[in-house]
Amino acid sequence: MVRFVESDSSGLPLKRKQVAQACSKCRRRKKRCIHNDERIDDDSTSRGGRTIARSSIDRLTSPQFELVPEHNGSQNSDGHASRFVGDLSPEAILMEATSLCSTRDVSVRGGLGIWQSRATLLGKPASPRALTSPSRQAVQDMLKAYVWRHCLACCPPVSDYAVLRRIYLEKLDTIFPILGSHSTTSPQDEVQGKVLQQIVGLAAAADPEAARHLRLDPDGPLLSRHDFCTSLSNSIQMILDAGLITDRVFLTRILAALSLYMQPSCPDEADVPALLNGRAVHQMHTLGLQMASEDGHTNTRAARSLFCCLWALDRINSAFYGRACLIHERDIGWNLDDCIARQSSLFRLFLMVVGLLDKVIGLYRPGNRQEREIIIELPIFEQMILDAGAARTSSSCLASLEIFYHSVAILSSQSPAENRSTALPAPATNSRRSLAADRITSIVGHEFLGQLSYMPIIPYGVSLSLSVSYRKMRHSNVPMFRSRGKQAFRANTSLLKSLDDTFWTAKTMVAMAEQVLQEMDKAVASITQENGQVEAPKKAESTSRQEGELPPSGLDESLADDINQGNTEPSVLEAVLDLDVFGYFDPTFNLGAVDAALEGNLDFGTSSNWFDWQQLWG
């Protein structure tokens, strides 16, 4: 049983008083008398000099706290907003016993709770907890001032931006038109215009032609790709966090473009691209872009194109970062095949390859793991070009998409767990992966060196080729194949090293690959000393230089120099057929982590551990 104890103005409880004699009316009704409380209050005031708080019933009848029926119950007579606390809350008991500025609800007989005026709360001095509690609005206000002063000014100069914009329109926008009409027509809003320049500069910075135009100040120094891209991506993220972009459609485009083109600068930012993709998909669902609109609508074409970009980006993030897909066919109102068919030729070809990737992703879902070899049949890339009507488009763009196609081909087969640590998978899998990896190395390193559309699909394809060559070098029992695998491994390492200033994933893979090669060189030196063949490698090297060996096909001369550094190994390894170079590694070298990283790169489930790899090998 709960008893209400009155208190004085200081909050201390008062002694309980009992009425000596009930009034005549209460005696007739045989009820507890409360009509003499006023007299008792007066007596106690005169005797003790203290003011007794009114009881809850006095507050109901007092004109000062009387509720006006026609007014809103959430406001008191002064117009201040009030807070309602129901009788089921323990707070209501304390409020009714101690607060003078609370009124009992009289909407029903007996009431349901207490109304407390917020005006009294505002008049009270703030507690230390309230003074230190965070305020999102206050943080945004401070952030806006910083953004206007620093972030919006972080843009390439006009002359440099003109070159970056041309690179973007020629090599990137034709494949992935995420910015839509904004790429050709600048928005009238000042903030949107600045963000557009920043995202275009960020996307085009990876191209070799842009190296001479990476400035953020007309009179400033020429920046490295890493510094240039980091400054732009940080500025864009600050502008997004400050809430300066209010157009949701434009915000969705910027989030998606930033998810694709930004590069983390530290392990803590490794999952930021996937996070940005999730925010873009959230905005898509808020706008209802996944629901089909009528063809007669003015924005149907732009909405269809934007939806295709978001769908493709969702699949790419799933492959790059080992994430679950956020857009599902059962939730789409569009006819996906019809949407793809209505796009421009290169974008249509890109979406067709993403469609193949979508089928491949199904192999790696947890519930689809099989105990037998599974291979997805892929159409010929040449036929896909003809079907998309892209035969007369830029060769460099087609070569970029061919790298993406061969990347999907490498992943298009799944081996049982017991066969993943051997060099002898199913024949179809082995030939498909080997040919696809060789084509990727050849296109990037020789055929279209410096001419590709340098999107993140390029280093991703090279990293898959690196994993294929590592598997040959690691598990092959034939010395010739081990030597061939090492040469391919060196070539792919050199290619990734040329991209590590722009792409963070390439930098992570290079750190691992170089340490593996260093350990292999140490192991070979140890083997030659044990077998008394110290002079044999030097003699073989001098002979190869005198003969003037030609560079391996598919690689330029600079990359061939890196590959020829490994020519000292075959003479040693071919002497002992069952020799395992990896068995001579330093015991302190974490070879198991390398196996998990490089071989796991062929499995979507481990692709999300980029930040772990960077902390281990960076």
Residue pairs with C-beta under 8 A, 6 or more apart in sequence:
2 93
4 55
4 56
4 93
4 96
4 97
5 13
5 14
5 16
5 97
6 13
6 14
6 52
6 53
6 55
6 97
7 13
7 14
7 53
7 97
7 98
8 14
8 50
8 51
8 52
8 53
9 50
9 51
9 53
11 98
14 44
14 50
14 52
17 40
17 44
19 33
19 34
19 36
19 37
19 40
21 36
22 32
22 33
22 36
23 33
23 35
23 36
25 35
26 32
26 33
26 35
27 33
34 57
37 55
37 58
41 52
44 50
44 52
45 51
45 52
53 98
53 100
54 62
54 100
56 96
56 104
59 65
59 102
59 103
59 104
60 66
60 103
60 104
60 106
65 103
67 73
67 103
67 105
67 106
67 115
68 77
71 77
73 82
73 84
73 105
73 107
73 115
74 81
74 82
74 84
75 81
75 82
76 82
76 103
76 115
76 117
76 119
78 117
78 119
80 117
80 118
80 119
81 118
82 115
82 116
82 117
82 118
83 115
83 116
83 118
83 121
84 105
84 113
84 114
84 115
84 116
85 91
85 92
85 95
85 113
85 114
85 116
86 92
86 112
86 113
87 111
87 112
87 113
87 114
89 113
92 113
92 114
95 102
95 114
95 116
96 102
96 104
96 114
99 114
99 116
99 120
101 116
101 117
101 119
101 120
102 114
102 115
102 116
102 117
103 114
103 115
104 111
104 113
104 114
104 115
105 111
105 112
105 113
105 114
105 115
140 242
140 243
143 238
143 241
143 242
144 242
144 243
144 244
146 238
146 242
147 238
147 239
147 242
147 244
150 235
151 234
151 235
151 236
151 238
151 239
152 190
152 191
152 194
152 235
152 239
154 198
154 216
154 231
154 232
154 235
155 161
155 194
155 197
155 198
155 201
155 216
156 164
156 197
156 201
156 213
156 214
156 215
156 216
157 215
157 216
157 217
157 218
159 213
159 218
160 213
160 214
160 215
161 197
161 200
161 201
163 209
163 210
163 213
164 200
164 201
164 204
164 205
164 210
164 213
165 200
165 204
167 204
167 207
167 209
167 210
168 183
168 200
168 203
168 204
169 183
169 184
170 394
171 204
171 207
171 394
171 396
171 397
171 400
171 452
171 453
171 454
172 203
172 204
172 453
172 455
173 179
173 183
174 344
174 346
174 347
174 393
174 394
174 397
175 346
175 347
175 350
175 397
175 400
175 401
175 453
175 455
176 260
176 309
176 312
176 347
176 350
176 455
177 183
177 305
177 309
177 344
177 347
178 253
178 256
178 257
178 260
178 306
178 309
178 313
179 196
179 199
179 200
179 253
179 257
180 253
180 302
180 305
180 306
181 302
182 192
182 196
182 250
182 253
183 196
183 200
186 193
186 196
187 193
187 196
187 250
189 247
191 239
191 244
191 245
192 245
192 247
192 250
194 239
195 236
195 239
195 245
195 254
198 232
198 235
198 236
199 232
199 236
199 254
199 257
199 258
199 261
201 228
201 232
202 229
202 232
202 233
202 236
202 258
202 261
202 262
203 257
203 260
203 261
204 210
205 214
205 225
205 228
205 229
205 232
205 502
206 225
206 454
206 455
206 499
206 502
206 503
207 454
208 450
208 454
211 225
212 222
214 222
214 223
214 224
214 225
214 228
215 221
215 222
215 223
215 228
216 223
216 228
216 231
216 232
223 231
224 501
225 501
225 502
226 263
226 265
226 501
226 502
229 262
229 263
229 502
230 263
230 265
233 258
233 262
233 263
236 254
236 258
236 262
237 258
237 262
237 272
239 245
240 251
240 254
240 255
240 258
245 251
245 254
248 283
248 286
248 287
249 287
249 306
251 283
252 280
252 283
252 284
252 287
252 289
252 306
252 310
253 306
255 276
255 277
255 279
255 280
255 283
256 276
256 277
256 280
256 309
256 310
256 313
258 273
258 276
259 273
259 274
259 276
259 277
259 280
259 313
259 317
260 273
260 313
260 316
260 455
260 456
261 455
261 456
262 272
262 273
262 276
263 502
263 503
263 504
264 270
264 272
264 273
264 504
264 610
264 611
265 504
267 611
267 612
267 614
267 615
267 618
268 611
270 504
270 610
270 611
270 614
271 321
271 608
271 611
273 317
273 320
273 321
274 317
274 321
274 323
274 608
277 313
277 314
277 317
277 323
277 326
278 326
280 310
280 313
281 310
281 314
281 326
281 327
284 290
284 306
284 307
284 310
284 327
289 303
289 306
289 307
289 310
290 307
290 327
290 331
290 332
290 333
290 334
291 333
291 334
292 333
292 334
292 335
293 299
293 300
293 303
294 300
297 303
301 342
304 334
304 339
304 342
305 343
305 347
307 334
307 339
308 339
308 340
308 343
308 347
308 351
310 327
311 327
311 332
311 336
311 354
312 350
312 351
312 354
314 325
314 326
314 327
315 325
315 354
315 357
315 358
315 361
316 354
316 357
316 456
316 457
317 323
318 324
318 325
318 361
318 604
319 357
319 361
319 411
319 460
319 604
319 607
320 456
320 460
320 505
320 607
321 607
321 608
321 610
322 604
322 605
322 606
322 607
322 608
322 609
323 608
325 361
329 336
340 348
340 351
340 352
340 355
341 348
343 351
345 388
345 389
345 390
345 393
346 388
346 390
346 393
346 394
346 397
346 398
346 401
348 388
348 389
348 390
349 384
349 385
349 388
349 390
349 398
349 401
350 401
350 404
352 384
352 387
352 388
353 384
353 401
353 404
353 405
353 408
356 376
356 378
356 379
356 405
356 408
356 412
357 408
357 411
359 376
360 376
360 408
360 411
360 412
361 604
362 368
363 374
363 376
363 411
363 412
363 413
363 414
364 414
364 603
364 604
364 605
369 414
370 414
370 416
371 416
372 416
373 413
373 414
373 415
373 416
373 419
373 425
373 426
373 428
373 429
374 413
374 414
375 412
375 413
375 426
375 428
375 429
375 432
376 412
376 413
378 405
378 408
378 409
378 412
381 402
381 405
384 405
385 391
385 398
390 398
395 448
396 448
396 451
396 452
396 453
397 453
399 443
399 447
399 448
399 451
399 452
400 448
400 452
400 453
400 455
400 457
400 458
402 439
402 443
403 440
403 443
403 444
403 452
403 457
403 458
403 461
404 457
404 461
406 436
406 437
406 439
406 440
406 461
407 436
407 440
407 457
407 460
407 461
407 464
409 432
409 433
409 436
410 432
410 433
410 436
410 437
410 464
410 465
410 468
410 602
411 464
411 602
411 604
412 432
413 425
413 426
413 428
413 429
413 432
413 433
415 425
415 426
415 429
419 425
419 426
420 599
421 475
421 595
421 599
422 475
423 471
423 472
423 474
423 475
423 476
423 477
423 481
424 430
425 433
433 468
434 468
434 472
436 465
436 468
437 464
437 465
437 468
437 469
437 488
438 465
438 488
438 554
440 461
440 462
440 464
440 465
441 462
441 465
441 488
441 491
441 492
441 495
441 554
441 555
442 553
442 554
442 555
443 452
444 452
444 458
444 461
444 462
444 495
445 491
445 494
445 495
445 554
445 555
445 556
445 559
446 553
446 554
446 555
446 556
446 559
447 554
449 556
452 458
454 499
454 502
456 503
456 505
458 499
458 503
459 496
459 499
459 503
459 505
459 506
459 509
460 505
462 492
462 495
462 496
462 499
462 506
463 492
463 496
463 505
463 506
463 509
463 601
464 601
464 602
465 488
465 492
466 489
466 492
466 493
466 496
466 509
466 513
466 598
466 601
467 598
467 599
467 601
467 602
468 488
468 602
469 485
469 486
469 488
469 489
469 491
469 492
470 485
470 489
470 513
470 516
470 598
470 599
471 485
471 598
471 599
471 602
472 481
472 482
472 484
472 485
472 488
473 482
473 485
473 486
473 488
473 489
474 485
474 582
474 595
474 599
476 482
476 485
477 577
477 578
479 570
479 573
479 574
479 577
479 579
480 570
480 574
482 573
482 581
483 566
483 569
483 570
483 573
483 574
486 520
486 566
486 569
487 552
487 563
487 566
489 513
489 516
489 517
490 517
490 562
490 563
490 565
490 566
491 552
491 555
491 559
491 562
491 563
492 513
493 510
493 513
493 514
493 517
493 562
494 558
494 559
494 562
494 563
495 559
496 506
496 507
496 509
496 510
496 513
497 506
497 510
497 514
499 506
500 506
500 507
500 510
501 507
504 610
504 614
505 610
507 614
507 618
508 610
508 613
508 614
508 617
508 618
509 598
509 613
511 614
511 617
511 618
512 594
512 597
512 598
512 613
512 617
513 598
515 589
515 594
515 617
516 594
517 566
519 585
519 586
519 589
520 569
520 581
520 582
522 584
522 585
522 586
523 581
523 582
523 584
523 585
524 537
524 568
524 569
524 572
524 573
524 581
526 584
527 572
527 579
527 581
527 584
528 534
528 536
528 537
528 572
531 572
531 575
531 576
533 571
533 572
533 575
536 571
536 572
537 568
537 569
537 571
537 572
540 567
540 568
540 571
541 567
541 568
544 564
544 567
549 564
551 557
551 559
551 560
551 563
552 560
552 563
555 563
569 581
572 579
573 579
573 581
582 591
585 591
590 616
593 616
596 606
597 606
597 609
597 613
600 606
600 607
600 609
601 607
